[in-house]
Amino acid sequence: MEKTLHVQGMSCGHCKMSVSGALKNLDGVSKAEVHLEDGTVDVTFDEAKVNVDAMKEAIEDQGYDVEA
Ligand SMILES: [Cu+2]
Protein backbone atom coordinates (compact mmCIF):
# COMPACT_ATOMS: atom_id res chain seq x y z
CA MET A 1 0.00 0.00 0.00
CA GLU A 2 0.98 3.63 -0.28
CA LYS A 3 1.00 6.37 2.31
CA THR A 4 2.18 9.95 2.51
CA LEU A 5 3.96 10.91 5.70
CA HIS A 6 4.44 14.51 6.75
CA VAL A 7 7.96 15.07 8.04
CA GLN A 8 9.22 18.24 9.64
CA GLY A 9 12.75 19.55 9.38
CA MET A 10 13.91 18.16 6.03
CA SER A 11 15.75 20.90 4.20
CA CYS A 12 18.39 19.54 1.88
CA GLY A 13 19.68 16.57 -0.08
CA HIS A 14 21.26 15.12 3.01
CA CYS A 15 17.93 15.09 4.86
CA LYS A 16 16.37 13.51 1.83
CA MET A 17 18.94 10.71 1.81
CA SER A 18 18.73 10.14 5.57
CA VAL A 19 14.96 9.82 5.57
CA SER A 20 14.60 7.75 2.42
CA GLY A 21 17.57 5.58 3.44
CA ALA A 22 16.13 4.90 6.89
CA LEU A 23 12.80 3.91 5.38
CA LYS A 24 14.29 1.69 2.71
CA ASN A 25 16.27 -0.11 5.41
CA LEU A 26 13.01 -1.36 6.87
CA ASP A 27 11.94 -4.77 5.72
CA GLY A 28 8.75 -4.33 3.73
CA VAL A 29 9.37 -0.83 2.40
CA SER A 30 9.86 -0.94 -1.35
CA LYS A 31 9.83 2.76 -2.15
CA ALA A 32 10.34 6.02 -0.27
CA GLU A 33 10.14 9.23 -2.23
CA VAL A 34 10.95 12.47 -0.41
CA HIS A 35 9.47 15.79 -1.52
CA LEU A 36 11.48 18.50 0.19
CA GLU A 37 9.27 21.42 -0.89
CA ASP A 38 6.19 19.80 0.60
CA GLY A 39 7.87 18.16 3.58
CA THR A 40 6.32 14.86 2.63
CA VAL A 41 7.46 11.33 1.94
CA ASP A 42 5.50 8.95 -0.26
CA VAL A 43 6.11 5.45 1.01
CA THR A 44 5.19 2.22 -0.72
CA PHE A 45 5.17 -0.72 1.64
CA ASP A 46 3.88 -4.18 2.41
CA GLU A 47 1.53 -3.78 5.35
CA ALA A 48 2.06 -7.42 6.31
CA LYS A 49 5.72 -6.66 7.06
CA VAL A 50 5.90 -3.11 8.33
CA ASN A 51 3.55 -0.56 9.87
CA VAL A 52 3.38 3.21 10.04
CA ASP A 53 4.63 3.29 13.63
CA ALA A 54 7.85 1.54 12.60
CA MET A 55 8.31 4.01 9.76
CA LYS A 56 7.70 6.98 12.06
CA GLU A 57 10.26 5.59 14.49
CA ALA A 58 12.85 5.11 11.74
CA ILE A 59 12.40 8.73 10.65
CA GLU A 60 12.47 10.05 14.20
CA ASP A 61 15.68 8.12 14.82
CA GLN A 62 17.21 10.26 12.08
CA GLY A 63 16.21 13.39 13.97
CA TYR A 64 13.06 14.47 12.17
CA ASP A 65 9.53 14.88 13.44
CA VAL A 66 6.68 13.03 11.84
CA GLU A 67 3.10 14.18 12.05
CA ALA A 68 1.09 11.11 11.11
CU1 LIG B 1 19.53 18.51 5.39
PDB file of the backbone (N, CA, C, O) and the ligand in Angstrom, with CONECT records:
HET     CU  A 101       1
ATOM      1  N   MET A   1       0.823  -1.193   0.000  1.00  0.00           N
ATOM      2  CA  MET A   1       0.000   0.000   0.000  1.00  0.00           C
ATOM      3  C   MET A   1       0.862   1.249   0.000  1.00  0.00           C
ATOM      4  O   MET A   1       2.077   1.173   0.182  1.00  0.00           O
ATOM      5  N   GLU A   2       0.246   2.378  -0.200  1.00  0.00           N
ATOM      6  CA  GLU A   2       0.979   3.627  -0.284  1.00  0.00           C
ATOM      7  C   GLU A   2       0.473   4.614   0.744  1.00  0.00           C
ATOM      8  O   GLU A   2      -0.727   4.705   1.002  1.00  0.00           O
ATOM      9  N   LYS A   3       1.414   5.362   1.335  1.00  0.00           N
ATOM     10  CA  LYS A   3       1.003   6.368   2.305  1.00  0.00           C
ATOM     11  C   LYS A   3       1.928   7.566   2.225  1.00  0.00           C
ATOM     12  O   LYS A   3       3.119   7.431   1.942  1.00  0.00           O
ATOM     13  N   THR A   4       1.367   8.740   2.476  1.00  0.00           N
ATOM     14  CA  THR A   4       2.178   9.949   2.511  1.00  0.00           C
ATOM     15  C   THR A   4       2.380  10.360   3.958  1.00  0.00           C
ATOM     16  O   THR A   4       1.420  10.575   4.698  1.00  0.00           O
ATOM     17  N   LEU A   5       3.645  10.466   4.350  1.00  0.00           N
ATOM     18  CA  LEU A   5       3.961  10.909   5.702  1.00  0.00           C
ATOM     19  C   LEU A   5       4.401  12.364   5.657  1.00  0.00           C
ATOM     20  O   LEU A   5       5.076  12.792   4.721  1.00  0.00           O
ATOM     21  N   HIS A   6       4.016  13.111   6.668  1.00  0.00           N
ATOM     22  CA  HIS A   6       4.445  14.506   6.751  1.00  0.00           C
ATOM     23  C   HIS A   6       5.597  14.592   7.734  1.00  0.00           C
ATOM     24  O   HIS A   6       5.456  14.259   8.911  1.00  0.00           O
ATOM     25  N   VAL A   7       6.746  15.047   7.233  1.00  0.00           N
ATOM     26  CA  VAL A   7       7.956  15.066   8.040  1.00  0.00           C
ATOM     27  C   VAL A   7       8.467  16.495   8.166  1.00  0.00           C
ATOM     28  O   VAL A   7       8.618  17.209   7.175  1.00  0.00           O
ATOM     29  N   GLN A   8       8.729  16.892   9.403  1.00  0.00           N
ATOM     30  CA  GLN A   8       9.223  18.242   9.635  1.00  0.00           C
ATOM     31  C   GLN A   8      10.737  18.272   9.730  1.00  0.00           C
ATOM     32  O   GLN A   8      11.355  17.361  10.280  1.00  0.00           O
ATOM     33  N   GLY A   9      11.329  19.330   9.188  1.00  0.00           N
ATOM     34  CA  GLY A   9      12.751  19.551   9.376  1.00  0.00           C
ATOM     35  C   GLY A   9      13.649  19.103   8.237  1.00  0.00           C
ATOM     36  O   GLY A   9      14.870  19.233   8.326  1.00  0.00           O
ATOM     37  N   MET A  10      13.061  18.576   7.163  1.00  0.00           N
ATOM     38  CA  MET A  10      13.909  18.160   6.032  1.00  0.00           C
ATOM     39  C   MET A  10      14.172  19.393   5.162  1.00  0.00           C
ATOM     40  O   MET A  10      13.243  20.063   4.712  1.00  0.00           O
ATOM     41  N   SER A  11      15.471  19.678   4.936  1.00  0.00           N
ATOM     42  CA  SER A  11      15.747  20.904   4.203  1.00  0.00           C
ATOM     43  C   SER A  11      16.713  20.755   3.034  1.00  0.00           C
ATOM     44  O   SER A  11      16.820  21.662   2.209  1.00  0.00           O
ATOM     45  N   CYS A  12      17.410  19.644   2.948  1.00  0.00           N
ATOM     46  CA  CYS A  12      18.394  19.537   1.878  1.00  0.00           C
ATOM     47  C   CYS A  12      18.542  18.100   1.397  1.00  0.00           C
ATOM     48  O   CYS A  12      17.836  17.203   1.856  1.00  0.00           O
ATOM     49  N   GLY A  13      19.459  17.895   0.476  1.00  0.00           N
ATOM     50  CA  GLY A  13      19.679  16.574  -0.080  1.00  0.00           C
ATOM     51  C   GLY A  13      20.100  15.550   0.954  1.00  0.00           C
ATOM     52  O   GLY A  13      19.784  14.364   0.849  1.00  0.00           O
ATOM     53  N   HIS A  14      20.822  16.033   1.960  1.00  0.00           N
ATOM     54  CA  HIS A  14      21.263  15.120   3.013  1.00  0.00           C
ATOM     55  C   HIS A  14      20.063  14.588   3.807  1.00  0.00           C
ATOM     56  O   HIS A  14      19.977  13.398   4.107  1.00  0.00           O
ATOM     57  N   CYS A  15      19.154  15.485   4.133  1.00  0.00           N
ATOM     58  CA  CYS A  15      17.934  15.093   4.859  1.00  0.00           C
ATOM     59  C   CYS A  15      17.161  14.075   4.033  1.00  0.00           C
ATOM     60  O   CYS A  15      16.657  13.072   4.540  1.00  0.00           O
ATOM     61  N   LYS A  16      17.091  14.370   2.760  1.00  0.00           N
ATOM     62  CA  LYS A  16      16.366  13.515   1.831  1.00  0.00           C
ATOM     63  C   LYS A  16      16.932  12.090   1.859  1.00  0.00           C
ATOM     64  O   LYS A  16      16.193  11.109   1.933  1.00  0.00           O
ATOM     65  N   MET A  17      18.277  12.010   1.798  1.00  0.00           N
ATOM     66  CA  MET A  17      18.939  10.712   1.814  1.00  0.00           C
ATOM     67  C   MET A  17      18.756  10.000   3.153  1.00  0.00           C
ATOM     68  O   MET A  17      18.525   8.791   3.194  1.00  0.00           O
ATOM     69  N   SER A  18      18.860  10.756   4.250  1.00  0.00           N
ATOM     70  CA  SER A  18      18.725  10.144   5.574  1.00  0.00           C
ATOM     71  C   SER A  18      17.352   9.520   5.738  1.00  0.00           C
ATOM     72  O   SER A  18      17.217   8.380   6.181  1.00  0.00           O
ATOM     73  N   VAL A  19      16.334  10.290   5.372  1.00  0.00           N
ATOM     74  CA  VAL A  19      14.964   9.824   5.570  1.00  0.00           C
ATOM     75  C   VAL A  19      14.626   8.672   4.624  1.00  0.00           C
ATOM     76  O   VAL A  19      14.070   7.659   5.048  1.00  0.00           O
ATOM     77  N   SER A  20      14.962   8.830   3.348  1.00  0.00           N
ATOM     78  CA  SER A  20      14.604   7.750   2.419  1.00  0.00           C
ATOM     79  C   SER A  20      15.444   6.508   2.721  1.00  0.00           C
ATOM     80  O   SER A  20      14.953   5.385   2.606  1.00  0.00           O
ATOM     81  N   GLY A  21      16.714   6.708   3.107  1.00  0.00           N
ATOM     82  CA  GLY A  21      17.570   5.576   3.440  1.00  0.00           C
ATOM     83  C   GLY A  21      17.057   4.806   4.650  1.00  0.00           C
ATOM     84  O   GLY A  21      17.050   3.576   4.657  1.00  0.00           O
ATOM     85  N   ALA A  22      16.629   5.542   5.672  1.00  0.00           N
ATOM     86  CA  ALA A  22      16.131   4.898   6.890  1.00  0.00           C
ATOM     87  C   ALA A  22      14.878   4.083   6.580  1.00  0.00           C
ATOM     88  O   ALA A  22      14.692   2.987   7.108  1.00  0.00           O
ATOM     89  N   LEU A  23      14.031   4.625   5.728  1.00  0.00           N
ATOM     90  CA  LEU A  23      12.798   3.906   5.383  1.00  0.00           C
ATOM     91  C   LEU A  23      13.089   2.667   4.556  1.00  0.00           C
ATOM     92  O   LEU A  23      12.524   1.599   4.790  1.00  0.00           O
ATOM     93  N   LYS A  24      13.981   2.824   3.584  1.00  0.00           N
ATOM     94  CA  LYS A  24      14.290   1.689   2.711  1.00  0.00           C
ATOM     95  C   LYS A  24      15.003   0.570   3.460  1.00  0.00           C
ATOM     96  O   LYS A  24      14.997  -0.580   3.022  1.00  0.00           O
ATOM     97  N   ASN A  25      15.619   0.913   4.594  1.00  0.00           N
ATOM     98  CA  ASN A  25      16.267  -0.110   5.413  1.00  0.00           C
ATOM     99  C   ASN A  25      15.264  -1.019   6.105  1.00  0.00           C
ATOM    100  O   ASN A  25      15.605  -2.119   6.537  1.00  0.00           O
ATOM    101  N   LEU A  26      14.032  -0.555   6.206  1.00  0.00           N
ATOM    102  CA  LEU A  26      13.014  -1.362   6.873  1.00  0.00           C
ATOM    103  C   LEU A  26      12.540  -2.470   5.942  1.00  0.00           C
ATOM    104  O   LEU A  26      12.287  -2.254   4.757  1.00  0.00           O
ATOM    105  N   ASP A  27      12.430  -3.655   6.514  1.00  0.00           N
ATOM    106  CA  ASP A  27      11.936  -4.774   5.722  1.00  0.00           C
ATOM    107  C   ASP A  27      10.463  -4.505   5.392  1.00  0.00           C
ATOM    108  O   ASP A  27       9.653  -4.261   6.286  1.00  0.00           O
ATOM    109  N   GLY A  28      10.134  -4.553   4.124  1.00  0.00           N
ATOM    110  CA  GLY A  28       8.745  -4.332   3.729  1.00  0.00           C
ATOM    111  C   GLY A  28       8.520  -3.015   3.009  1.00  0.00           C
ATOM    112  O   GLY A  28       7.489  -2.822   2.364  1.00  0.00           O
ATOM    113  N   VAL A  29       9.494  -2.098   3.118  1.00  0.00           N
ATOM    114  CA  VAL A  29       9.373  -0.830   2.399  1.00  0.00           C
ATOM    115  C   VAL A  29      10.038  -0.973   1.038  1.00  0.00           C
ATOM    116  O   VAL A  29      11.229  -1.271   0.957  1.00  0.00           O
ATOM    117  N   SER A  30       9.281  -0.765  -0.025  1.00  0.00           N
ATOM    118  CA  SER A  30       9.857  -0.935  -1.355  1.00  0.00           C
ATOM    119  C   SER A  30      10.210   0.402  -2.000  1.00  0.00           C
ATOM    120  O   SER A  30      11.041   0.467  -2.906  1.00  0.00           O
ATOM    121  N   LYS A  31       9.564   1.473  -1.518  1.00  0.00           N
ATOM    122  CA  LYS A  31       9.828   2.760  -2.145  1.00  0.00           C
ATOM    123  C   LYS A  31       9.607   3.882  -1.134  1.00  0.00           C
ATOM    124  O   LYS A  31       8.649   3.858  -0.361  1.00  0.00           O
ATOM    125  N   ALA A  32      10.509   4.866  -1.150  1.00  0.00           N
ATOM    126  CA  ALA A  32      10.345   6.024  -0.274  1.00  0.00           C
ATOM    127  C   ALA A  32      10.791   7.251  -1.057  1.00  0.00           C
ATOM    128  O   ALA A  32      11.979   7.442  -1.320  1.00  0.00           O
ATOM    129  N   GLU A  33       9.824   8.073  -1.421  1.00  0.00           N
ATOM    130  CA  GLU A  33      10.136   9.234  -2.234  1.00  0.00           C
ATOM    131  C   GLU A  33       9.915  10.517  -1.431  1.00  0.00           C
ATOM    132  O   GLU A  33       8.798  10.827  -1.018  1.00  0.00           O
ATOM    133  N   VAL A  34      11.007  11.254  -1.221  1.00  0.00           N
ATOM    134  CA  VAL A  34      10.951  12.470  -0.413  1.00  0.00           C
ATOM    135  C   VAL A  34      10.683  13.692  -1.286  1.00  0.00           C
ATOM    136  O   VAL A  34      11.317  13.879  -2.325  1.00  0.00           O
ATOM    137  N   HIS A  35       9.740  14.516  -0.851  1.00  0.00           N
ATOM    138  CA  HIS A  35       9.471  15.795  -1.525  1.00  0.00           C
ATOM    139  C   HIS A  35       9.823  16.909  -0.547  1.00  0.00           C
ATOM    140  O   HIS A  35       9.053  17.229   0.359  1.00  0.00           O
ATOM    141  N   LEU A  36      10.992  17.490  -0.748  1.00  0.00           N
ATOM    142  CA  LEU A  36      11.484  18.501   0.191  1.00  0.00           C
ATOM    143  C   LEU A  36      10.572  19.710   0.281  1.00  0.00           C
ATOM    144  O   LEU A  36      10.302  20.201   1.377  1.00  0.00           O
ATOM    145  N   GLU A  37      10.091  20.201  -0.863  1.00  0.00           N
ATOM    146  CA  GLU A  37       9.274  21.421  -0.892  1.00  0.00           C
ATOM    147  C   GLU A  37       8.006  21.256  -0.063  1.00  0.00           C
ATOM    148  O   GLU A  37       7.552  22.188   0.600  1.00  0.00           O
ATOM    149  N   ASP A  38       7.439  20.040  -0.113  1.00  0.00           N
ATOM    150  CA  ASP A  38       6.187  19.796   0.597  1.00  0.00           C
ATOM    151  C   ASP A  38       6.402  19.267   2.009  1.00  0.00           C
ATOM    152  O   ASP A  38       5.485  19.280   2.829  1.00  0.00           O
ATOM    153  N   GLY A  39       7.632  18.797   2.292  1.00  0.00           N
ATOM    154  CA  GLY A  39       7.872  18.162   3.576  1.00  0.00           C
ATOM    155  C   GLY A  39       7.122  16.848   3.700  1.00  0.00           C
ATOM    156  O   GLY A  39       6.632  16.493   4.773  1.00  0.00           O
ATOM    157  N   THR A  40       7.040  16.134   2.591  1.00  0.00           N
ATOM    158  CA  THR A  40       6.319  14.861   2.625  1.00  0.00           C
ATOM    159  C   THR A  40       7.192  13.730   2.084  1.00  0.00           C
ATOM    160  O   THR A  40       8.168  13.947   1.366  1.00  0.00           O
ATOM    161  N   VAL A  41       6.800  12.524   2.459  1.00  0.00           N
ATOM    162  CA  VAL A  41       7.456  11.326   1.945  1.00  0.00           C
ATOM    163  C   VAL A  41       6.368  10.356   1.491  1.00  0.00           C
ATOM    164  O   VAL A  41       5.495   9.980   2.273  1.00  0.00           O
ATOM    165  N   ASP A  42       6.426   9.960   0.235  1.00  0.00           N
ATOM    166  CA  ASP A  42       5.500   8.946  -0.257  1.00  0.00           C
ATOM    167  C   ASP A  42       6.160   7.589  -0.073  1.00  0.00           C
ATOM    168  O   ASP A  42       7.215   7.313  -0.644  1.00  0.00           O
ATOM    169  N   VAL A  43       5.530   6.758   0.721  1.00  0.00           N
ATOM    170  CA  VAL A  43       6.111   5.449   1.007  1.00  0.00           C
ATOM    171  C   VAL A  43       5.240   4.346   0.420  1.00  0.00           C
ATOM    172  O   VAL A  43       4.017   4.359   0.563  1.00  0.00           O
ATOM    173  N   THR A  44       5.881   3.406  -0.234  1.00  0.00           N
ATOM    174  CA  THR A  44       5.189   2.223  -0.724  1.00  0.00           C
ATOM    175  C   THR A  44       5.680   1.056   0.108  1.00  0.00           C
ATOM    176  O   THR A  44       6.883   0.805   0.187  1.00  0.00           O
ATOM    177  N   PHE A  45       4.752   0.340   0.731  1.00  0.00           N
ATOM    178  CA  PHE A  45       5.172  -0.722   1.641  1.00  0.00           C
ATOM    179  C   PHE A  45       4.182  -1.874   1.677  1.00  0.00           C
ATOM    180  O   PHE A  45       3.039  -1.772   1.232  1.00  0.00           O
ATOM    181  N   ASP A  46       4.680  -2.977   2.231  1.00  0.00           N
ATOM    182  CA  ASP A  46       3.879  -4.177   2.411  1.00  0.00           C
ATOM    183  C   ASP A  46       3.350  -4.158   3.845  1.00  0.00           C
ATOM    184  O   ASP A  46       4.115  -4.329   4.794  1.00  0.00           O
ATOM    185  N   GLU A  47       2.054  -3.951   3.999  1.00  0.00           N
ATOM    186  CA  GLU A  47       1.530  -3.779   5.352  1.00  0.00           C
ATOM    187  C   GLU A  47       1.580  -5.066   6.188  1.00  0.00           C
ATOM    188  O   GLU A  47       1.330  -5.036   7.393  1.00  0.00           O
ATOM    189  N   ALA A  48       1.900  -6.181   5.551  1.00  0.00           N
ATOM    190  CA  ALA A  48       2.061  -7.419   6.306  1.00  0.00           C
ATOM    191  C   ALA A  48       3.418  -7.451   7.007  1.00  0.00           C
ATOM    192  O   ALA A  48       3.613  -8.203   7.962  1.00  0.00           O
ATOM    193  N   LYS A  49       4.352  -6.629   6.526  1.00  0.00           N
ATOM    194  CA  LYS A  49       5.715  -6.659   7.060  1.00  0.00           C
ATOM    195  C   LYS A  49       6.090  -5.455   7.908  1.00  0.00           C
ATOM    196  O   LYS A  49       6.935  -5.554   8.798  1.00  0.00           O
ATOM    197  N   VAL A  50       5.467  -4.326   7.635  1.00  0.00           N
ATOM    198  CA  VAL A  50       5.899  -3.114   8.328  1.00  0.00           C
ATOM    199  C   VAL A  50       4.673  -2.215   8.536  1.00  0.00           C
ATOM    200  O   VAL A  50       3.745  -2.214   7.727  1.00  0.00           O
ATOM    201  N   ASN A  51       4.690  -1.450   9.636  1.00  0.00           N
ATOM    202  CA  ASN A  51       3.553  -0.556   9.868  1.00  0.00           C
ATOM    203  C   ASN A  51       4.032   0.891   9.977  1.00  0.00           C
ATOM    204  O   ASN A  51       5.229   1.178  10.004  1.00  0.00           O
ATOM    205  N   VAL A  52       3.056   1.783  10.038  1.00  0.00           N
ATOM    206  CA  VAL A  52       3.379   3.206  10.043  1.00  0.00           C
ATOM    207  C   VAL A  52       4.183   3.603  11.282  1.00  0.00           C
ATOM    208  O   VAL A  52       5.054   4.470  11.211  1.00  0.00           O
ATOM    209  N   ASP A  53       3.888   2.967  12.411  1.00  0.00           N
ATOM    210  CA  ASP A  53       4.634   3.289  13.630  1.00  0.00           C
ATOM    211  C   ASP A  53       6.126   3.010  13.469  1.00  0.00           C
ATOM    212  O   ASP A  53       6.968   3.789  13.917  1.00  0.00           O
ATOM    213  N   ALA A  54       6.440   1.886  12.820  1.00  0.00           N
ATOM    214  CA  ALA A  54       7.848   1.537  12.600  1.00  0.00           C
ATOM    215  C   ALA A  54       8.508   2.553  11.671  1.00  0.00           C
ATOM    216  O   ALA A  54       9.677   2.897  11.846  1.00  0.00           O
ATOM    217  N   MET A  55       7.753   3.028  10.688  1.00  0.00           N
ATOM    218  CA  MET A  55       8.311   4.014   9.755  1.00  0.00           C
ATOM    219  C   MET A  55       8.526   5.349  10.453  1.00  0.00           C
ATOM    220  O   MET A  55       9.536   6.018  10.238  1.00  0.00           O
ATOM    221  N   LYS A  56       7.558   5.734  11.299  1.00  0.00           N
ATOM    222  CA  LYS A  56       7.699   6.975  12.063  1.00  0.00           C
ATOM    223  C   LYS A  56       8.944   6.914  12.935  1.00  0.00           C
ATOM    224  O   LYS A  56       9.718   7.869  13.013  1.00  0.00           O
ATOM    225  N   GLU A  57       9.120   5.761  13.593  1.00  0.00           N
ATOM    226  CA  GLU A  57      10.256   5.588  14.486  1.00  0.00           C
ATOM    227  C   GLU A  57      11.572   5.704  13.719  1.00  0.00           C
ATOM    228  O   GLU A  57      12.516   6.345  14.181  1.00  0.00           O
ATOM    229  N   ALA A  58      11.624   5.077  12.542  1.00  0.00           N
ATOM    230  CA  ALA A  58      12.847   5.111  11.737  1.00  0.00           C
ATOM    231  C   ALA A  58      13.183   6.547  11.342  1.00  0.00           C
ATOM    232  O   ALA A  58      14.353   6.928  11.319  1.00  0.00           O
ATOM    233  N   ILE A  59      12.168   7.337  11.033  1.00  0.00           N
ATOM    234  CA  ILE A  59      12.401   8.732  10.646  1.00  0.00           C
ATOM    235  C   ILE A  59      12.807   9.550  11.864  1.00  0.00           C
ATOM    236  O   ILE A  59      13.713  10.380  11.788  1.00  0.00           O
ATOM    237  N   GLU A  60      12.138   9.317  12.984  1.00  0.00           N
ATOM    238  CA  GLU A  60      12.467  10.054  14.204  1.00  0.00           C
ATOM    239  C   GLU A  60      13.878   9.741  14.683  1.00  0.00           C
ATOM    240  O   GLU A  60      14.562  10.601  15.237  1.00  0.00           O
ATOM    241  N   ASP A  61      14.306   8.499  14.464  1.00  0.00           N
ATOM    242  CA  ASP A  61      15.678   8.115  14.819  1.00  0.00           C
ATOM    243  C   ASP A  61      16.703   8.940  14.044  1.00  0.00           C
ATOM    244  O   ASP A  61      17.833   9.123  14.498  1.00  0.00           O
ATOM    245  N   GLN A  62      16.307   9.431  12.885  1.00  0.00           N
ATOM    246  CA  GLN A  62      17.211  10.259  12.082  1.00  0.00           C
ATOM    247  C   GLN A  62      17.162  11.731  12.509  1.00  0.00           C
ATOM    248  O   GLN A  62      17.916  12.560  11.999  1.00  0.00           O
ATOM    249  N   GLY A  63      16.277  12.038  13.440  1.00  0.00           N
ATOM    250  CA  GLY A  63      16.214  13.390  13.965  1.00  0.00           C
ATOM    251  C   GLY A  63      15.137  14.294  13.379  1.00  0.00           C
ATOM    252  O   GLY A  63      15.203  15.517  13.498  1.00  0.00           O
ATOM    253  N   TYR A  64      14.147  13.674  12.747  1.00  0.00           N
ATOM    254  CA  TYR A  64      13.059  14.473  12.166  1.00  0.00           C
ATOM    255  C   TYR A  64      11.739  14.133  12.839  1.00  0.00           C
ATOM    256  O   TYR A  64      11.550  13.030  13.352  1.00  0.00           O
ATOM    257  N   ASP A  65      10.834  15.098  12.829  1.00  0.00           N
ATOM    258  CA  ASP A  65       9.535  14.877  13.443  1.00  0.00           C
ATOM    259  C   ASP A  65       8.506  14.483  12.393  1.00  0.00           C
ATOM    260  O   ASP A  65       8.444  15.051  11.303  1.00  0.00           O
ATOM    261  N   VAL A  66       7.710  13.499  12.757  1.00  0.00           N
ATOM    262  CA  VAL A  66       6.675  13.033  11.842  1.00  0.00           C
ATOM    263  C   VAL A  66       5.325  13.385  12.425  1.00  0.00           C
ATOM    264  O   VAL A  66       5.046  13.100  13.590  1.00  0.00           O
ATOM    265  N   GLU A  67       4.485  14.007  11.611  1.00  0.00           N
ATOM    266  CA  GLU A  67       3.100  14.183  12.046  1.00  0.00           C
ATOM    267  C   GLU A  67       2.260  13.274  11.170  1.00  0.00           C
ATOM    268  O   GLU A  67       2.003  13.558  10.000  1.00  0.00           O
ATOM    269  N   ALA A  68       1.845  12.178  11.771  1.00  0.00           N
ATOM    270  CA  ALA A  68       1.090  11.110  11.110  1.00  0.00           C
ATOM    271  C   ALA A  68       1.016  11.338   9.630  1.00  0.00           C
ATOM    272  O   ALA A  68       0.418  10.538   8.911  1.00  0.00           O
TER     273      ALA A  68
HETATM  274 CU    CU A 101      19.531  18.512   5.387  1.00  0.00          CU2+
END
